[in-house]
């Protein structure tokens, strides 16, 4: 069953065609890889799928509902969480505080709720606190729970992003280069967490990654983009053996993904 459907998406910037009538499905329960040369349109496609950009043409459907051009916060509430190439944690807040901010519709965010609904506010805050501690322990960052996020290493910040995504209880997570800046030890942990979240919690993943070893070992299927559109799709062996993929990577594309 297709959880996310991308249909004929196109987006240009000042005459540059970043995404060009791209179509593919992400099946529920998969860890799907999205690869391609720099400039292939991968991150632009993520931005289109999650409402950060509006497409020139095409459609995005999630759980068979049209979410094309829906605002990012509404995409989030629909069950899609995404991360970014450059992590976006709140650097002057602790790891624990970063996680506790995630759950939506918290009573304590309402102006008068602490005055008139104090017990309910306190109860909900305690539940969020306990959930955040559980998630922090899951990603092995308990020892850093009260550390400012800005003091963490690049790899630790990636784990915080995974933890923040878990706090939203998403149906699907879009990961933009989760392995960038991560040392080999943390990389193994990150791969393990992604697999566990898929197997144990039923979360579907779509991830952009330039680390081919990570993609080949973790993802099936793998979708290859080139020049803004889908070039091919297959398993690791099929991708490795496809001459079009080699040509795309050696074809001299330049620019940001």
Secondary structure, DSSP 8 states (H G I E B T S, - for coil): -EEEEEEEEEEEETTEEEEEEEEEEEETT-EEEEE-STTSSHHHHHHHHTTSS--SEEEEEETTEE-TT--HHHHHHHTEEE--SS----TTSBHHHHHHTTSSS-GGGSTTHHHH-HHHHHHHHHHHHHHHHHHHHHTT-GGGTTSBGGGS-HHHHHHHHHHHHHHTT-SEEEEESTTTT--HHHHHHHHHHHHHHHHHH--EEEEE-S-HHHHHHH-BSEEEEETTEEEEEE-HHHHHT-HHHHHHHTS---S--
